[in-house]
Amino acid sequence: MSSTRSPHLRFGLIFAALAFILDQITKWVVTVPLSLEPKGMIELTRFFNLTWAENCGISLSMFASCTDTTRWTLVAVTGIVAAAVAIWMTREQAKGDVIALALILGGALGNIVDRVRYGYVVDFADLHFGAFRPFMIFNVADACITIGVLLLVARALLLGEKAASTDGSPSTD
């Protein structure tokens, strides 16, 4: 990773802002106009519902505890991760990695806002096939974080050796 400023930083920050805004708009829609919380669930299709869930834990509701200590610890930890991702994004030269980092940053900020505002993260997207649920109930921020991480991993696995061979560095077989 180079210490020079990323040529894609502005694009990445705009992309992160769009991910954050999309997350917050969808959460506003399910909480205000649709009033999902008192309804509990709105069936949209046979495989996708809007289902109200308050996530006090981390991904997949792990370490779920709706205490102030947990709330503010998760705000702090997520804030540190977001700051690290933002710093990485300022130095990242590859546009694809900047996009992935922007998704992670926008998603992390969206979930931080929820924790500060409500004490939990608003989740609502419920993808299922009959009783089979391949994912926990999630939100746009969670999807952005997951897609961003998967893009980073895929790019590292698929392009890692190619990048090493093109920059003159020895391959790390």
C-alpha positions in Angstrom: 0.0 0.0 0.0 1.5 3.3 -1.0 1.6 6.3 1.3 0.6 8.7 -1.5 -2.9 10.0 -1.6 -5.3 7.8 -3.6 -6.3 9.2 -7.0 -9.7 7.7 -6.4 -10.3 9.2 -2.9 -12.9 11.7 -4.0 -14.8 9.1 -5.9 -14.6 6.7 -2.8 -15.9 9.4 -0.4 -18.9 10.1 -2.7 -19.5 6.4 -3.0 -19.4 5.9 0.8 -21.7 8.9 1.2 -24.2 7.3 -1.3 -24.1 4.0 0.6 -24.7 5.8 3.9 -27.6 7.9 2.5 -29.2 4.8 0.8 -29.0 3.0 4.2 -30.5 5.8 6.1 -33.3 6.5 3.6 -34.3 2.8 3.6 -34.3 2.7 7.4 -36.4 5.9 7.5 -38.9 4.4 5.0 -39.4 1.3 7.1 -39.6 3.2 10.4 -41.7 6.2 9.5 -43.9 5.9 6.4 -44.3 2.1 6.6 -44.4 2.0 10.4 -42.8 -1.5 10.3 -42.1 -1.7 14.1 -45.7 -2.0 15.3 -46.6 -4.2 12.3 -43.7 -6.6 12.8 -43.7 -7.8 9.2 -44.9 -6.8 5.7 -44.8 -9.6 3.2 -43.6 -8.3 -0.2 -43.0 -11.6 -2.1 -43.0 -15.3 -1.3 -39.3 -15.0 -0.6 -38.8 -11.5 0.7 -40.4 -9.7 3.7 -39.8 -6.6 5.5 -39.4 -7.8 9.1 -38.7 -5.5 12.1 -35.6 -6.5 14.0 -33.5 -4.6 16.6 -29.9 -5.7 16.5 -28.1 -4.9 19.7 -25.1 -7.1 18.9 -22.7 -7.3 16.0 -23.1 -9.1 12.7 -25.6 -12.0 12.9 -26.7 -10.6 16.2 -23.7 -12.1 17.9 -22.9 -10.7 21.4 -26.4 -9.2 21.5 -26.9 -7.3 24.7 -29.0 -4.2 24.8 -27.0 -2.5 27.6 -25.5 1.0 27.5 -22.1 -0.5 27.9 -22.5 -2.8 24.9 -24.1 0.0 22.9 -21.2 2.5 23.4 -18.5 -0.2 23.1 -19.9 -1.2 19.7 -20.1 2.5 18.7 -16.4 2.9 19.7 -15.2 -0.3 18.0 -17.2 0.4 14.8 -15.9 3.9 14.8 -12.3 2.7 15.1 -12.9 0.3 12.2 -14.5 3.0 10.1 -11.5 5.3 10.8 -9.1 2.6 9.8 -11.0 1.9 6.6 -11.1 5.7 5.8 -7.3 6.0 6.3 -6.8 2.9 4.1 -9.1 4.4 1.5 -7.0 7.6 1.4 -3.9 5.6 0.5 -5.4 2.9 -1.7 -4.4 3.2 -5.3 -6.7 0.5 -6.9 -10.1 1.9 -7.8 -11.8 -1.5 -7.1 -10.4 -1.6 -3.6 -11.5 2.0 -3.0 -15.0 1.1 -4.0 -15.0 -1.9 -1.6 -13.6 0.2 1.2 -16.3 2.9 0.4 -19.0 0.3 0.8 -17.6 -0.8 4.1 -17.2 2.8 5.4 -20.7 3.9 4.3 -22.3 0.8 5.9 -20.3 1.2 9.1 -21.3 4.8 9.5 -25.0 3.9 8.8 -25.0 1.4 11.6 -23.1 3.7 14.0 -25.9 6.3 13.5 -28.5 3.7 14.4 -26.7 2.7 17.6 -26.2 6.3 18.7 -29.8 7.2 17.8 -31.7 4.1 19.0 -29.3 2.0 20.9 -29.6 -0.8 18.3 -29.3 -1.2 14.6 -32.5 -1.3 12.6 -32.7 -4.5 10.5 -35.6 -5.2 8.1 -34.6 -7.2 5.0 -35.7 -10.8 5.4 -34.7 -13.0 2.5 -36.1 -16.5 2.8 -37.0 -19.6 0.8 -39.8 -21.2 2.7 -38.4 -21.8 6.2 -34.8 -21.6 5.0 -33.2 -18.2 5.7 -29.7 -18.0 4.2 -29.1 -14.7 6.0 -30.2 -13.2 9.3 -32.5 -10.2 8.9 -30.3 -7.4 7.6 -30.2 -3.8 6.3 -28.6 -1.9 3.5 -25.5 -1.1 5.6 -25.0 -4.8 6.4 -25.3 -5.6 2.7 -22.7 -2.9 1.8 -20.3 -4.1 4.5 -20.6 -7.7 3.3 -20.3 -6.8 -0.4 -17.3 -4.6 0.4 -15.5 -7.3 2.4 -16.2 -9.9 -0.3 -14.9 -7.6 -3.0 -11.7 -7.1 -1.1 -11.2 -10.8 -0.5 -12.0 -11.7 -4.1 -9.7 -9.0 -5.4 -6.9 -10.1 -3.1 -7.3 -13.8 -4.1 -7.8 -13.2 -7.8 -5.5 -10.2 -8.4 -2.9 -10.6 -5.7 -0.5 -12.7 -7.7 -1.1 -10.7 -10.8 -0.4 -7.5 -9.0 2.8 -8.9 -7.5 4.1 -10.0 -10.9 3.3 -6.7 -12.6 5.0 -4.4 -10.0 8.3 -6.3 -10.1 7.9 -7.7 -6.6 8.7 -11.3 -6.1 5.8 -13.7 -5.9 4.9 -15.1 -2.4 4.1 -18.7 -3.3 
